[in-house]
Amino acid sequence: MSEVFYLNDRRYPGPRAHDASAEITGLPTQEELDAYPKMFTWGELKDIIVSGKLECLMRNKQMQARYNTWIKGIKEKYGSTENYLRRGRLPFPQSAPEPTFDSNGSSSSIPYEYLTYDSEKGFDESKYAVLTNDWPYNIPHGVRHFCVWSKVPVAHRSLVNDDPSLWTKIEEEGLGGFTGILPFAAPVKPSEDPSCPPSIPNGTSANFQRPLGWGATELSDFNEDSWLAVDLKFGGDEFRRGAGKQYVSKGGQEVQKMVEALWDVRGFECLWFVNPPRLQSVPGLSHFHVLVRRKTPEEIDAAEMIWGKDTKPKN
């Protein structure tokens, strides 16, 4: 999978991810994926995850048809999708199925039986692995789709202190969250912004006012502390609406911590989700999905103003 960088800004690189070997054929290339129409904006993907309607996430239908043909051949060769992943993709052996959901676990269960993240110990590569999704969902240009595979279950009752209603919601809708969201809302839009006239004024072009900030040469001309804040001030509805919108579902705290550690919040904005049992195509192997958007240099600058440089931010 090709990495995404803008203006060769390589601050805060992502984690090591395992790509498919050359022996695995028939997979779509990034060029092919980029050539398809984009069915969802980044903001729409956020809305889907918050709604819990994860069935709305999908591939282009032509790509799905191609996948259906490909996976049929994989099952004929390996016997099942799980066998293919164990023998052909996962970097660690899995002797027995480890489902994503453990419906029987409770708060009295031993903690190490489940996915957890300890910032002091870091990412345990003997237990977890980041893989590129060989057949990603339809996502905007510049976004990449990864799966984090785990040798232990991700979802269990103790995440919500055995609360039956919360656990039922998780079983029906899964888990989800956002990381890397800059914690500030869009500035108030100017009440009368000449750069967005409601209609063309009557008379000659001399009646036109110059757009606000037309002759600006410094950030201070806009009375904001970052260029990102300036863009948010004048941006479109979706761009502004998503600013500062934090989200993590109840029970998602451990996955949230792991995603924040793998994809530094200063360099990436991520949307992650755990499919509920009814939507899992590989129910026998524990995993969750991460949609990763590399931030622009302007966004990284703004993030460093909030979380600092170099040292790992405290989440």
Sequence and secondary structure as in RCSB ss.txt:
>XXXX:A:sequence
MSEVFYLNDRRYPGPRAHDASAEITGLPTQEELDAYPKMFTWGELKDIIVSGKLECLMRNKQMQARYNTWIKGIK
EKYGSTENYLRRGRLPFPQSAPEPTFDSNGSSSSIPYEYLTYDSEKGFDESKYAVLTNDWPYNIPHGVRHFCVWS
KVPVAHRSLVNDDPSLWTKIEEEGLGGFTGILPFAAPVKPSEDPSCPPSIPNGTSANFQRPLGWGATELSDFNED
SWLAVDLKFGGDEFRRGAGKQYVSKGGQEVQKMVEALWDVRGFECLWFVNPPRLQSVPGLSHFHVLVRRKTPEEI
DAAEMIWGKDTKPKN
>XXXX:A:secstr
     STT  SS     B   TTS S   HHHHHTS     HHHHHHHHHHT GGG    HHHHHHHHHHHHHHH
HHHSSHHHHIIIII SS  SS B SEETT  TTS GGGS    TTT   TTTEEEEE SS     TTEEEEEEEE
SS SEEGGGGTT HHHHHHHHHH EEEEES  S       SS TTS SS  SS GGG    TTTT  SGGGGT S
SHHHHHHHH  HHHHHTTT   B TT HHHHHHHHHHS TTTEEEEEEE  GGG SSTTBEEEEEEEEE  HHHH
HHHHHHH SSS    
